[in-house]
Amino acid sequence: MTAITLDDAAWTDVEEGTEALVDRWLVGEGAAVRAGQPVASVVLVKTTIEVPAPADGVLERILVAAGETFARGAPIGTLRESG
Protein backbone atom coordinates (compact mmCIF):
# COMPACT_ATOMS: atom_id res chain seq x y z
CA MET A 1 0.00 0.00 0.00
CA THR A 2 1.11 3.52 -0.80
CA ALA A 3 -0.23 6.48 1.16
CA ILE A 4 -1.93 9.31 -0.70
CA THR A 5 -0.96 12.60 0.95
CA LEU A 6 -0.95 16.31 0.26
CA ASP A 7 2.58 17.27 -0.82
CA ASP A 8 4.68 18.86 1.94
CA ALA A 9 5.34 21.86 -0.34
CA ALA A 10 1.65 22.82 -0.05
CA TRP A 11 2.13 23.30 3.69
CA THR A 12 4.97 25.83 3.32
CA ASP A 13 4.24 28.96 5.37
CA VAL A 14 1.08 27.39 6.81
CA GLU A 15 0.68 27.91 10.55
CA GLU A 16 1.39 24.83 12.68
CA GLY A 17 -1.82 23.05 13.68
CA THR A 18 -3.76 24.17 10.61
CA GLU A 19 -5.73 21.39 8.95
CA ALA A 20 -6.80 20.97 5.33
CA LEU A 21 -10.31 20.00 4.20
CA VAL A 22 -11.09 17.29 1.66
CA ASP A 23 -13.45 19.14 -0.67
CA ARG A 24 -14.24 16.13 -2.85
CA TRP A 25 -12.87 12.89 -4.17
CA LEU A 26 -12.46 12.87 -7.95
CA VAL A 27 -12.38 9.05 -8.11
CA GLY A 28 -14.01 6.37 -5.99
CA GLU A 29 -12.62 3.38 -4.14
CA GLY A 30 -11.66 0.64 -6.57
CA ALA A 31 -10.94 3.08 -9.41
CA ALA A 32 -7.80 2.59 -11.49
CA VAL A 33 -5.60 5.69 -11.56
CA ARG A 34 -2.39 6.79 -13.29
CA ALA A 35 0.58 8.42 -11.58
CA GLY A 36 -0.03 12.18 -11.42
CA GLN A 37 -3.77 11.90 -12.03
CA PRO A 38 -5.76 14.13 -9.64
CA VAL A 39 -7.65 11.90 -7.19
CA ALA A 40 -8.92 14.46 -4.66
CA SER A 41 -9.50 18.18 -4.30
CA VAL A 42 -8.57 19.72 -0.94
CA VAL A 43 -8.75 23.21 0.52
CA LEU A 44 -5.85 24.57 2.56
CA VAL A 45 -6.02 28.16 3.83
CA LYS A 46 -8.65 29.16 1.23
CA THR A 47 -6.65 27.61 -1.62
CA THR A 48 -7.98 24.63 -3.58
CA ILE A 49 -5.30 22.06 -4.40
CA GLU A 50 -5.59 18.83 -6.39
CA VAL A 51 -3.91 15.80 -4.83
CA PRO A 52 -2.34 13.51 -7.47
CA ALA A 53 -1.97 9.75 -7.37
CA PRO A 54 1.62 8.95 -6.33
CA ALA A 55 1.82 5.96 -8.74
CA ASP A 56 -0.23 3.86 -11.15
CA GLY A 57 -2.67 1.62 -9.29
CA VAL A 58 -6.09 1.33 -7.71
CA LEU A 59 -7.55 3.61 -5.05
CA GLU A 60 -7.78 1.00 -2.32
CA ARG A 61 -9.35 2.99 0.49
CA ILE A 62 -10.51 6.52 1.26
CA LEU A 63 -9.31 7.40 4.78
CA VAL A 64 -10.62 10.99 4.97
CA ALA A 65 -14.11 11.50 3.55
CA ALA A 66 -15.20 14.62 1.70
CA GLY A 67 -16.06 17.30 4.23
CA GLU A 68 -13.54 16.04 6.80
CA THR A 69 -10.21 17.62 7.73
CA PHE A 70 -6.70 16.23 8.06
CA ALA A 71 -3.34 17.35 9.44
CA ARG A 72 -0.01 17.89 7.71
CA GLY A 73 1.49 14.54 6.64
CA ALA A 74 -1.66 12.52 7.32
CA PRO A 75 -2.67 10.08 4.56
CA ILE A 76 -6.08 10.77 3.02
CA GLY A 77 -6.25 7.47 1.16
CA THR A 78 -4.30 4.38 0.18
CA LEU A 79 -3.23 3.18 -3.24
CA ARG A 80 -2.53 -0.39 -4.29
CA GLU A 81 0.19 -0.02 -6.88
CA SER A 82 -0.09 -1.96 -10.13
CA GLY A 83 2.78 -3.62 -11.85
C-alpha positions in Angstrom: 0.0 0.0 0.0 1.1 3.5 -0.8 -0.2 6.5 1.2 -1.9 9.3 -0.7 -1.0 12.6 1.0 -0.9 16.3 0.3 2.6 17.3 -0.8 4.7 18.9 1.9 5.3 21.9 -0.3 1.7 22.8 -0.1 2.1 23.3 3.7 5.0 25.8 3.3 4.2 29.0 5.4 1.1 27.4 6.8 0.7 27.9 10.6 1.4 24.8 12.7 -1.8 23.1 13.7 -3.8 24.2 10.6 -5.7 21.4 8.9 -6.8 21.0 5.3 -10.3 20.0 4.2 -11.1 17.3 1.7 -13.4 19.1 -0.7 -14.2 16.1 -2.8 -12.9 12.9 -4.2 -12.5 12.9 -8.0 -12.4 9.0 -8.1 -14.0 6.4 -6.0 -12.6 3.4 -4.1 -11.7 0.6 -6.6 -10.9 3.1 -9.4 -7.8 2.6 -11.5 -5.6 5.7 -11.6 -2.4 6.8 -13.3 0.6 8.4 -11.6 0.0 12.2 -11.4 -3.8 11.9 -12.0 -5.8 14.1 -9.6 -7.6 11.9 -7.2 -8.9 14.5 -4.7 -9.5 18.2 -4.3 -8.6 19.7 -0.9 -8.8 23.2 0.5 -5.8 24.6 2.6 -6.0 28.2 3.8 -8.6 29.2 1.2 -6.6 27.6 -1.6 -8.0 24.6 -3.6 -5.3 22.1 -4.4 -5.6 18.8 -6.4 -3.9 15.8 -4.8 -2.3 13.5 -7.5 -2.0 9.8 -7.4 1.6 8.9 -6.3 1.8 6.0 -8.7 -0.2 3.9 -11.1 -2.7 1.6 -9.3 -6.1 1.3 -7.7 -7.6 3.6 -5.0 -7.8 1.0 -2.3 -9.3 3.0 0.5 -10.5 6.5 1.3 -9.3 7.4 4.8 -10.6 11.0 5.0 -14.1 11.5 3.6 -15.2 14.6 1.7 -16.1 17.3 4.2 -13.5 16.0 6.8 -10.2 17.6 7.7 -6.7 16.2 8.1 -3.3 17.3 9.4 0.0 17.9 7.7 1.5 14.5 6.6 -1.7 12.5 7.3 -2.7 10.1 4.6 -6.1 10.8 3.0 -6.2 7.5 1.2 -4.3 4.4 0.2 -3.2 3.2 -3.2 -2.5 -0.4 -4.3 0.2 0.0 -6.9 -0.1 -2.0 -10.1 2.8 -3.6 -11.8 
